[in-house]
């Protein structure tokens, strides 16, 4: 094995390691971003649901228009 082969081997290992690192970093970022966005959507939904339910007329609970 000459020095050119060792250089190519090290270059390939470095390239694959860099690719794995970038892939894991992107995956971690996207998972965290999706988690926080789901939390924001859920909080807004729960807030709207609480507002809607606080104004409910309890005598017409079986009315299908209540959920709209």
trRosetta pair geometry for C-beta under 8 A, 3 or more apart (Angstrom, degrees):
i j d omega theta_ij theta_ji phi_ij phi_ji
1 5 4.8 -114 -160 79 84 138
1 6 6.2 95 150 -52 113 88
2 5 5.5 102 55 8 63 100
2 6 7.4 -126 107 -1 36 92
3 6 5.6 -54 -147 39 39 111
3 7 6.1 43 153 -23 69 105
4 7 5.7 -52 -148 35 30 114
4 8 6.5 30 153 -17 63 105
5 8 5.8 -54 -148 37 32 110
5 9 6.3 34 152 -20 65 107
6 9 5.6 -53 -147 37 32 114
6 10 6.3 30 155 -15 65 107
7 10 5.9 -56 -145 40 29 108
7 11 6.1 32 154 -21 64 109
8 11 5.5 -54 -143 38 30 115
8 12 6.3 32 156 -20 64 105
9 12 5.9 -55 -148 35 28 110
9 13 6.4 26 154 -16 64 107
10 13 5.7 -53 -143 39 32 111
10 14 6.1 32 156 -18 65 108
11 14 5.8 -56 -146 39 28 111
11 15 6.3 30 154 -22 63 108
12 15 5.6 -53 -145 35 30 113
12 16 6.4 25 158 -12 65 106
13 16 6.1 -58 -147 41 29 106
13 17 6.1 28 155 -18 64 110
14 17 5.7 -55 -142 39 29 111
14 18 6.2 30 158 -19 64 108
15 18 5.8 -56 -147 37 27 111
15 19 6.4 29 153 -19 62 107
16 19 5.5 -53 -146 36 33 114
16 20 6.4 34 155 -19 65 103
17 20 5.8 -52 -148 36 31 110
17 21 6.3 32 153 -19 64 107
18 21 5.6 -53 -146 37 31 113
18 22 6.3 29 157 -16 66 106
19 22 5.9 -55 -144 38 29 107
19 23 6.2 29 156 -18 63 110
20 23 5.7 -58 -146 39 29 113
20 24 6.2 25 158 -16 65 108
21 24 6.0 -58 -145 38 27 107
21 25 6.3 27 156 -18 63 109
22 25 5.7 -56 -145 38 29 112
22 26 6.3 28 157 -17 65 108
23 26 5.9 -57 -146 38 28 108
23 27 6.2 28 156 -19 64 109
24 27 5.6 -53 -143 38 31 113
24 28 6.2 32 158 -19 65 106
25 28 5.9 -55 -147 37 28 110
25 29 6.3 28 155 -18 63 108
26 29 5.7 -56 -146 37 30 112
26 30 6.2 25 158 -15 66 109
27 30 6.0 -59 -145 39 28 107
27 31 6.3 28 157 -19 64 108
28 31 5.9 -55 -146 36 29 110
28 32 6.4 25 158 -14 64 108
29 32 6.0 -61 -150 39 28 107
29 33 6.1 26 155 -18 65 111
30 33 5.6 -53 -140 39 32 112
30 34 6.1 32 159 -19 65 107
31 34 5.9 -56 -146 37 27 109
31 35 6.4 31 154 -23 62 107
32 35 5.6 -53 -148 33 31 114
32 36 6.5 24 158 -13 65 106
33 36 6.1 -58 -148 39 29 105
33 37 6.3 26 156 -16 65 110
34 37 5.8 -57 -143 40 30 109
34 38 6.3 33 156 -21 65 105
35 38 5.9 -56 -151 34 28 110
35 39 6.5 29 151 -20 63 106
36 39 5.5 -50 -149 34 35 115
36 40 6.5 37 152 -21 66 102
37 40 5.6 -50 -148 34 35 112
37 41 6.4 34 154 -16 66 104
38 41 5.8 -55 -147 39 32 109
38 42 6.1 32 155 -19 66 109
39 42 5.8 -57 -145 39 28 111
39 43 6.2 30 156 -21 64 107
40 43 5.8 -54 -147 35 29 111
40 44 6.5 26 155 -16 63 106
41 44 5.9 -56 -149 38 31 109
41 45 6.2 32 153 -20 65 108
42 45 5.6 -54 -145 37 31 113
42 46 6.2 28 157 -16 65 107
43 46 5.9 -56 -145 39 29 108
43 47 6.3 31 155 -21 63 108
44 47 5.6 -55 -146 36 30 113
44 48 6.3 28 156 -16 65 106
45 48 5.9 -57 -148 39 29 108
45 49 6.1 29 154 -19 65 109
46 49 5.5 -53 -142 38 32 113
46 50 6.2 33 157 -20 65 104
47 50 5.9 -54 -148 35 29 110
47 51 6.5 29 153 -18 63 106
48 51 5.6 -54 -148 37 33 112
48 52 6.2 31 154 -18 66 107
49 52 5.7 -54 -145 38 30 110
49 53 6.1 22 159 -13 66 111
50 53 5.9 -58 -139 43 28 105
50 54 6.1 32 159 -26 63 108
51 54 5.9 -56 -148 30 26 112
51 55 7.0 9 158 -5 60 109
52 55 6.4 -74 -160 42 29 100
52 56 7.2 54 144 -56 64 91
53 56 5.3 -19 -155 -20 45 122
56 61 7.2 52 166 -98 124 76
56 66 6.7 47 -135 -156 104 112
57 60 4.9 31 92 29 110 103
58 61 6.2 1 -160 -50 46 105
60 63 4.3 3 167 -11 100 127
60 66 6.6 175 120 -72 93 116
61 66 6.6 40 -150 -85 34 170
62 66 7.9 127 79 -3 9 138
63 66 4.8 114 79 -32 87 99
64 67 6.9 -50 -175 25 52 101
64 68 7.8 50 137 -21 68 106
65 68 5.3 -52 -159 25 56 118
